């Protein structure tokens, strides 16, 4: 079944839109088979896993009205990666996580931070959520920088996916991004 894409949000340079089956070659070749891009993930994804990834995101969009979205250049429609908001179970609590992953050629241009900030604004203003998190391996310095640029603070360290993961978080009513305890 073909899914139409829809634009979820726009930033200064980027458009984030829902995934469809036509995104499989991009996701597979530029993200899921690149060892550097996938360095902080348990393993690379094959073509079947890539199709399942798209279907999982389409289901999330239908059921929860949020998922990971394709990041595109607003002017050229060139895909840069994926970013969005997904549900995560953290120590028995359901949290909304902002995730982001870019192809290597797009690294170092501020696209991850721009997309993540767009997701943060979308979550707080459109979805009216109270709190958002990012789950990051401690040695993933680039992702830590993106979380800090969103105003997130490291809250705690957990074990998830058989890995040590730092939880970064921010609450909607925080002007300065600090946590309320």
Buried (B, 14 or more C-beta within 10 A) or exposed (E): EEBEBEEBBEBEBBBBBBBBEEBBEBBBEBBBBBEEBBEBBEEBBEBEBBBEBBBBBBEBBEEEEBBBBBBBBBEEEEBBBBBBBBEBEBEEEEBBBBBBBBBEEBBEEBBBBBBBBBBBEBBBEEBEBEBBBBBBBEEBEBBBEBBBBBBBBBBEEEEEEEEEBBBBBBBBEBEEBEEEE
